Amino acid sequence: MAARSLRSIETRKKKARRAIPRAKSTRIQGNTAGARKRLKKAAGLARGKAKA
C-alpha cells in the first residue's frame, strides 16, 4: 500500500483549502533556557535596529 494514496492527498488538499490563513510566526519560540536566551538576544538586537 502506498504511503500517500490519491485519496489522502485529496483530503490533505481539501483541509489546506479550509484552513484559516494566519500570519506565519516570525521566529520559533521555545521555553528552554537556551531558547529563551536566544529569543532575548534576538529581541535586543531587534530593539537596537528599531532605534537606529
Order of alpha helices (4+ residues) and beta strands (2+ residues): alpha-alpha
